[in-house]
């Protein structure tokens, strides 16, 4: 009955249709007995309401209700784009798709169905094929599932996201997951709880690795470092989530950050702390103080950098350090973290 009602709406030449006309077409098509076997008026009314929910019909409230149970409005406005309507063949095809797929978007947007049709059919066939769909019992990466279904490992990462949304599906329905962007790290010794230090730049990262390898307690300016992460500039803002895989089941005591003293470096810290945990992720204060101390004449910035708020970063420092860092930044200067030498290290 659903397909018959939709075809009646699609073939109607006017924007508004009377409920009685649709009902009459259904009764003539199925016959009186056949119509009742299909659920009769109650089933008919349910489909009309479904089409309203899906945005295919809109009630003309001024027309009043028909007085039957359940009540329907006497007239409905048809919201189908008749200029780009689907052919009878495509309507039948759309109706025959796997029942797990929500087709309402494509009934409302025929052109989108024509554009997405190839991939929709591939997905429907995959779900209908019991042998293929059995692999859904096993969780895999998004790219692996994408290749399995669409013969294109990148499809789900691109237009596939939109396609799934239109069909009312998610990655969970396909039992797949997006892999996390990884970072390079050194775990000096597995422990029940970890102090972590993120280093913005590669040279400093390796210098700190060599330094800590020579210290049994892995102490770096008052902090015992259990894990060292190479932040790789702004990349850490997205790759930080990988820590959930690396340190699964392990308590994170504190995450310290150390980068350049410039607006970009502080902006990375701001983004990281704001996105994940402002209380957990803090600057390694003493390392930044060493930067200020090491650079007697901070150089001028070689690139244009947009100013960023400093409050979140500077709140961890004493008044003198806040003043010194602010002067450096607002005078268009910077200090690269390479200014600190880690062999040998002297206390403040």
C-alpha positions as CSV (number, residue, x, y, z in Angstrom):
1,X,0.0,0.0,0.0
2,X,2.9,2.4,0.7
3,X,4.2,2.2,-2.9
4,X,0.7,2.7,-4.3
5,X,0.1,5.8,-2.2
6,X,3.5,7.2,-3.1
7,X,2.8,6.6,-6.8
8,X,-0.6,8.4,-6.5
9,X,1.1,11.4,-5.0
10,X,3.9,11.4,-7.6
11,X,1.5,11.2,-10.5
12,X,-0.8,13.9,-9.1
13,X,-0.4,17.1,-11.2
14,X,-1.4,19.6,-8.5
15,X,0.4,20.6,-5.3
16,X,-2.6,19.7,-3.1
17,X,-4.5,16.4,-3.1
18,X,-7.7,15.3,-1.4
19,X,-7.4,12.4,1.1
20,X,-10.6,10.9,-0.4
21,X,-9.0,10.7,-3.8
22,X,-6.0,8.8,-2.5
23,X,-8.2,6.4,-0.6
24,X,-10.4,5.8,-3.6
25,X,-7.4,4.9,-5.7
26,X,-6.2,2.4,-3.1
27,X,-9.6,0.8,-2.8
28,X,-10.0,0.5,-6.6
29,X,-6.5,-1.0,-6.9
30,X,-6.8,-3.7,-4.3
31,X,-10.6,-4.2,-4.4
32,X,-12.7,-4.0,-1.3
33,X,-11.6,-7.3,0.2
34,X,-8.0,-6.9,-0.8
35,X,-7.9,-3.4,0.7
36,X,-9.1,-4.8,4.0
37,X,-6.5,-7.5,3.9
38,X,-3.9,-4.8,3.5
39,X,-5.1,-3.3,6.8
40,X,-7.9,-1.2,5.5
41,X,-8.4,2.4,6.4
42,X,-6.3,2.2,9.6
43,X,-3.3,1.1,7.6
44,X,-4.0,3.7,5.0
45,X,-4.1,6.4,7.7
46,X,-0.9,5.1,9.2
47,X,1.0,5.5,5.8
48,X,-0.4,9.0,5.3
49,X,1.0,10.0,8.7
50,X,4.3,8.3,7.9
51,X,4.6,10.3,4.7
52,X,4.0,13.4,6.8
53,X,6.7,12.4,9.2
54,X,9.1,11.9,6.3
55,X,8.3,15.3,4.8
56,X,6.6,13.9,1.7
57,X,3.2,15.3,2.7
58,X,2.1,18.3,4.8
59,X,-1.5,18.6,6.1
60,X,-3.6,21.5,4.9
61,X,-5.1,22.2,8.4
62,X,-7.6,24.7,7.1
63,X,-9.3,21.8,5.2
64,X,-10.5,20.2,8.4
65,X,-10.5,16.6,9.4
66,X,-12.5,13.8,7.8
67,X,-14.3,12.6,10.8
68,X,-13.0,9.0,10.6
69,X,-11.0,7.0,13.1
70,X,-8.1,7.6,13.1
71,X,-8.7,11.1,11.7
72,X,-7.0,12.5,8.7
73,X,-7.1,16.0,7.2
74,X,-9.2,16.3,4.1
75,X,-6.4,17.7,2.1
76,X,-2.6,17.4,2.0
77,X,0.1,19.4,0.3
78,X,2.5,17.2,-1.8
79,X,6.2,18.1,-1.2
80,X,7.6,15.8,-3.9
81,X,9.6,17.6,-6.6
82,X,7.7,16.5,-9.6
83,X,10.2,17.9,-12.1
84,X,12.8,15.5,-10.8
85,X,10.6,12.6,-9.8
86,X,11.7,9.0,-9.9
87,X,10.5,6.7,-12.6
88,X,8.2,3.8,-11.7
89,X,11.2,1.5,-12.2
90,X,13.4,3.5,-9.7
91,X,10.5,3.7,-7.2
92,X,10.2,-0.1,-7.3
93,X,14.0,-0.4,-6.9
94,X,14.0,1.9,-4.0
95,X,11.2,0.0,-2.3
96,X,13.1,-3.3,-2.8
97,X,16.2,-2.1,-0.9
98,X,17.2,-3.7,2.3
99,X,14.7,-2.8,5.0
100,X,17.5,-1.5,7.3
101,X,17.9,1.4,4.9
102,X,15.7,4.5,5.5
103,X,14.6,5.5,2.0
104,X,12.6,8.6,3.0
105,X,15.4,11.1,2.2
106,X,15.7,9.7,-1.4
107,X,11.9,9.7,-1.9
108,X,12.0,13.4,-1.1
109,X,15.2,14.0,-3.1
110,X,15.0,12.0,-6.4
111,X,18.1,13.6,-7.9
112,X,20.2,12.6,-4.9
113,X,19.1,9.0,-5.3
114,X,20.2,9.1,-8.9
115,X,23.6,10.4,-7.9
116,X,24.0,8.0,-5.0
117,X,22.3,5.0,-6.6
118,X,25.4,3.0,-7.4
119,X,26.7,3.0,-3.8
120,X,23.2,2.5,-2.3
121,X,22.7,-0.6,-4.4
122,X,26.1,-1.9,-3.4
123,X,25.3,-1.4,0.3
124,X,21.9,-2.9,0.0
125,X,23.2,-6.0,-1.8
126,X,25.9,-6.4,0.8
127,X,23.3,-6.3,3.6
128,X,21.0,-8.7,1.7
129,X,23.7,-11.2,1.0
130,X,23.8,-13.3,4.2
131,X,27.3,-14.6,3.4
132,X,28.7,-11.1,3.0
133,X,26.9,-9.5,5.9
134,X,28.1,-12.2,8.3
135,X,31.4,-10.3,8.4
136,X,29.5,-7.5,10.2
137,X,29.9,-9.7,13.3
138,X,33.6,-8.8,13.3
139,X,34.6,-5.3,14.1
140,X,37.1,-3.7,11.7
141,X,38.5,-0.3,10.6
142,X,36.4,2.1,8.6
143,X,38.7,1.8,5.5
144,X,38.6,-2.0,5.7
145,X,34.8,-2.1,5.7
146,X,34.6,0.6,3.0
147,X,36.7,-1.6,0.7
148,X,34.6,-4.7,1.5
149,X,31.3,-3.0,0.7
150,X,32.2,-0.4,-2.0
151,X,35.5,-1.7,-3.4
152,X,36.9,1.7,-2.4
153,X,38.8,2.0,0.9
154,X,38.3,5.8,1.0
155,X,34.6,6.0,0.3
156,X,33.3,6.0,3.8
157,X,35.8,8.6,4.8
158,X,34.5,11.0,2.2
159,X,31.0,10.9,0.7
160,X,30.1,7.7,2.5
161,X,29.5,9.6,5.8
162,X,26.8,11.6,4.0
163,X,25.4,8.5,2.4
164,X,25.1,6.7,5.7
165,X,23.4,9.6,7.3
166,X,20.8,9.9,4.5
167,X,20.1,6.2,4.9
168,X,19.8,6.4,8.7
169,X,22.9,4.3,9.4
170,X,26.1,4.9,11.3
171,X,29.6,3.4,11.5
172,X,28.3,1.4,14.5
173,X,25.7,-0.2,12.3
174,X,28.5,-1.4,10.0
175,X,30.5,-2.4,13.0
176,X,33.5,-0.4,12.0
177,X,35.6,2.4,13.5
178,X,37.8,5.3,12.4
179,X,41.4,4.7,13.3
180,X,43.0,7.3,15.5
181,X,45.8,9.4,14.2
182,X,48.9,8.1,16.0
183,X,51.8,10.0,17.6
184,X,55.4,8.8,18.3
185,X,56.1,8.2,22.0
186,X,58.6,6.7,24.4
187,X,57.3,4.8,27.5
188,X,60.3,4.5,29.8
189,X,58.7,2.1,32.2
190,X,55.1,0.7,32.5
191,X,53.4,1.9,35.7
192,X,50.0,2.0,37.2
193,X,49.9,5.8,36.8
194,X,51.8,8.1,34.4
195,X,53.3,11.6,34.2
196,X,53.4,12.5,30.5
197,X,55.4,15.2,28.8
198,X,54.5,16.4,25.3
199,X,57.3,18.1,23.3
200,X,56.3,20.3,20.4
201,X,59.4,19.9,18.2
202,X,61.5,16.9,17.1
203,X,65.0,18.1,18.0
204,X,64.0,18.9,21.6
205,X,62.1,15.6,21.8
206,X,65.2,13.6,21.0
207,X,67.4,15.8,23.3
208,X,65.0,15.1,26.2
209,X,65.0,11.4,25.4
210,X,68.8,11.2,25.6
211,X,68.8,13.3,28.8
212,X,66.2,11.1,30.6
213,X,67.8,7.9,29.5
214,X,70.8,9.0,31.6
215,X,68.7,9.6,34.7
216,X,67.3,6.5,36.6
217,X,64.4,8.5,38.1
218,X,63.6,10.2,34.7
219,X,63.4,13.5,36.6
220,X,63.2,16.7,34.5
221,X,63.0,20.0,36.4
222,X,61.0,18.6,39.3
223,X,58.8,16.2,37.2
224,X,59.4,12.5,37.0
225,X,58.5,11.7,33.4
226,X,57.1,8.3,32.6
227,X,56.1,8.8,29.0
228,X,57.4,11.3,26.4
229,X,55.3,12.2,23.4
230,X,56.5,14.0,20.2
231,X,53.7,16.4,19.6
232,X,54.7,17.3,16.0
233,X,53.4,20.8,16.1
234,X,49.6,21.2,15.7
235,X,49.2,17.5,14.9
236,X,48.9,16.6,18.6
237,X,45.6,18.5,18.8
238,X,44.0,15.6,16.8
239,X,46.3,12.8,17.6
240,X,46.1,13.2,21.4
241,X,43.1,10.8,21.5
242,X,45.6,8.0,20.6
243,X,46.6,8.2,24.3
244,X,43.5,6.3,25.1
245,X,44.9,3.4,23.1
246,X,48.4,3.7,24.4
247,X,47.6,4.0,28.1
248,X,44.4,1.9,28.2
249,X,43.7,1.0,31.8
250,X,46.4,3.3,33.2
251,X,45.7,6.3,35.3
252,X,47.1,9.6,33.9
253,X,48.4,11.8,36.7
254,X,49.3,14.8,34.7
255,X,50.1,15.7,31.1
256,X,52.8,18.4,30.8
257,X,53.3,20.5,27.6
258,X,56.4,22.2,26.4
259,X,56.7,24.1,23.2
260,X,58.0,27.4,21.7
261,X,57.3,30.7,23.4
262,X,55.4,32.2,20.5
263,X,51.7,32.7,19.7
264,X,51.5,29.5,17.6
265,X,53.1,27.3,20.4
266,X,50.8,28.7,23.1
267,X,47.9,28.4,20.7
268,X,48.6,24.7,20.4
269,X,48.6,24.4,24.2
270,X,45.3,26.3,24.4
271,X,43.6,24.1,21.8
272,X,44.9,20.9,23.5
273,X,43.9,21.8,27.0
274,X,40.5,23.3,25.9
275,X,39.6,20.3,23.8
276,X,40.5,17.6,26.3
277,X,41.1,18.6,29.9
278,X,42.2,21.9,31.3
279,X,43.0,20.5,34.7
280,X,44.9,17.5,33.4
281,X,47.0,19.2,30.7
282,X,49.3,22.0,32.0
283,X,52.5,23.7,30.8
284,X,55.8,22.4,32.2
285,X,56.3,25.7,34.0
286,X,60.0,25.3,34.9
287,X,61.0,24.4,31.3
288,X,59.3,27.5,30.0
289,X,61.1,29.5,32.7
290,X,64.4,28.0,31.5
291,X,63.5,29.1,28.0
292,X,63.1,32.7,29.2
293,X,66.4,32.5,31.1
294,X,68.3,30.9,28.2
295,X,67.4,33.5,25.6
296,X,69.0,36.8,26.7
297,X,68.0,38.5,23.4
298,X,64.9,36.8,22.0
299,X,64.9,37.0,18.1
300,X,62.2,38.6,16.1
301,X,59.5,36.4,14.7
302,X,60.3,35.3,11.1
303,X,56.6,34.6,10.3
304,X,53.3,36.5,10.8
305,X,51.4,34.9,13.7
306,X,47.9,35.8,14.9
307,X,47.7,36.7,18.6
308,X,46.0,34.1,20.8
309,X,44.5,34.5,24.4
310,X,47.2,34.0,27.0
311,X,45.2,33.6,30.1
312,X,44.8,29.8,30.0
313,X,48.5,29.4,29.5
314,X,49.9,32.1,31.8
315,X,47.6,31.3,34.8
316,X,50.1,28.5,35.7
317,X,53.0,31.0,36.1
318,X,54.1,33.4,38.7
319,X,53.7,37.1,38.2
320,X,57.3,37.7,37.0
321,X,57.2,34.9,34.5
322,X,53.8,36.1,33.1
323,X,55.3,39.6,32.6
324,X,58.4,38.3,30.9
325,X,56.6,36.0,28.5
326,X,54.0,38.7,27.7
327,X,56.8,41.3,26.9
328,X,58.4,38.8,24.5
329,X,55.2,38.0,22.7
330,X,53.8,41.5,22.3
331,X,57.2,42.8,21.1
332,X,57.0,40.5,18.1
333,X,59.7,38.2,19.4
334,X,59.8,34.5,20.2
335,X,62.0,31.8,21.9
336,X,62.3,28.4,20.2
337,X,62.4,25.5,22.7
338,X,65.7,24.5,21.2
339,X,67.2,27.4,23.3
340,X,67.2,25.0,26.3
341,X,70.2,22.6,26.4
342,X,69.6,19.3,28.2
343,X,73.2,18.2,28.8
344,X,74.1,19.1,31.5
345,X,71.0,20.5,33.1
346,X,71.3,23.0,36.0
347,X,68.6,23.8,38.5
348,X,66.8,27.1,38.5
